[in-house]
Amino acid sequence: MKHVARMMLGAALVTAAGMATAQCEAPAPDLAYQLTEGQNINAFVREGPVAAHLLLRNGVDPRILVAFPAGNSGTGQWFARLDRPATWRLEQSPRPLTVAEPDGAAGRQLHGVVTVASIDAPRLQLHKTVLSSIRFLRDYQSIGRLPNEVEATPAVGGNTVTAYRRRLDGAPGYYLRLEVLGGRIDGTTIMAGADGRIRLRITAATGEKPLTGLTAGELLTARAANDPAARDALRFLSYREKFLAGSWRFQTYFGRDTLMSVRMLMPVLQPAAVEAGLGSVLARLDARGDVAHEEGIGEFAVVDRRAHGGSGDAAVLDYAMVDDDYMLAPVAATYLLDHADRGAARRFLAQAMTSEGVPGTVEPAGKALVRNLRFVIATANPFAQAPAVERLVAIRKGRLTGQWRDSEEGLGRGRYAYDVNAVFVPAALDAAARMLRAGLLDAYLTPQDRAALGKAGAMAAVWHRHAPALFRVDIPAAQASARVRDYARGLGIPAQPALESLGNAPLTFHALSLDDGGKAVPIVNSDEGFALLFSNPSPAELETYVTAAMRPFPAGLMTDIGMLVANAAQADATAQGRFTPAAYHGAVVWSWQQALFAAGLERQLARRDLPAATRAILTRAQATLWRAIQATRATQSSELWSWAYQGGRYKVVAFGAGKQDVDESNAAQLWSTVYLAVQPPRK
């Protein structure tokens, strides 16, 4: 059933004067910043128990959304489609506030923000009000789906639109109030004033438990780049309990995002921050040692547990992804063996943590890490014993996703991902062998563990030798050139620079994935960056595969506005239709993938065993990549962006701004802040 919003009791929050009696506003917030991306105006604030992201959507489909890291919760008001585009103006920056629960027991509080904004629309008709978990707001925005029990119907009275609903389990819930300061309300429509604008005071709050933000001193060292936008985004997403993957759409724990971000940021992170990230992953391992991909918390957990015959609001952990399972070991080894001193490493491993993945368990971090290493050894052993495609680590049956390209088209319908098998599994085995030799895990190993981990080095050698070769694609030069020419014509982009880069040699690259039968999905991809950061390819491999990625699109991945994550020129028409500039993992630029490649090139150039010819290729690639990165510096903290080809060059287009884009990007993305550590080479 729908939850009808309750009118406020007494004077609290009904008028501006009454509001002052029920709330206490904080002084200037610890963190506050704004940015506009595409059609979205974003404003972030964090102070004490308040952390909030206000989003105002411009265009013909306006909306107001406030997302809270607390409980991954949010409030959203969608309006009916307009006849013409309208533009919001943020007239007052969001200010933190704490309010008494509108109809709750004495002492229960909500934390949120108040702001003033106006829009140049003649009317705004109320369409849908959603107060709940961000998971539900996200689903409603992208696919129009919403559980009936969390829908809210606002109450309209005088010059206000008010909605409040407790959580389904009776816990303090979610509150949204729109007070019309310019214009008037007619039924369920807000009408503009004489100046043609609607002016609103927006108040939004959540009753979910606040997180504890990492302070500036706990987060970054003096080596971090002086990039205010990236610093702001990272601070908003960093908490002692966990890092958030991105805002507004992913304001909670994601294992892969945490591990990759911690790894790339590690050179400039304080130990407290690294350990917060690693600890959050270890605390969510299941009994087998599988890394949790995403957590469902707050009201999402309540709804999900009820749907499965349970109760309560304990986190619902998703273990469907496979790449994160093999990321933990190499990231942990890098910190424990290369960054932390031995005493700090031992103290971290000895820390007791309450397990969310194994409820009721309190254990040292080291014991949890060993559990993951057992999982790595067990799942890698079949291929190590007899290398064959069917013994690779597969995406789970019935799924189309299993690694970072986690849209249903992201792997080209493949079953075996290149990055998982050619990079992360052998890297995890290498890390297990390193940690065993170092003796850091001795206190947490059984004799059986010691025997199993003693084989990790030999197993890694088998994976390094055989797995990457299964993904190798060789396409004759004439055939590759013809496909590039046809693909460029279809996209309306020039082919000549790409054709010139191909020459007369076969086009060689690593496939994005393999299908069930072991057939390559022939899509040039940016996942080669993982090999650069986590492996030590031979000079010949470096020359071949770095060159493949760095060719101009659509032979390789390079454009004026960045390195694309996928190029389907060599695939069939069906696959090309799945990897367009409007696809989430298609011919688009992901900020962190560029940083990954840049960090990987820097790591390879630090090697002392590379011949001059190889170093020259890597150095040229590094210069080309950094030119593209710096050309789009203003977008670096965004999740991803698309492009248009106009006036003889590529132009950045915000992902989500186009009518065909499948979704919108996050204005603050955790792994897009890694340029604080990944910096241009010194001249």
Order of alpha helices (4+ residues) and beta strands (2+ residues): beta-alpha-beta-beta-beta-beta-beta-beta-beta-beta-beta-alpha-beta-beta-beta-beta-beta-beta-beta-alpha-alpha-beta-alpha-alpha-beta-alpha-beta-alpha-alpha-beta-beta-alpha-beta-alpha-alpha-alpha-beta-alpha-alpha-beta-beta-beta-beta-alpha-alpha-beta-beta-beta-alpha-beta-alpha-alpha-beta-beta-beta
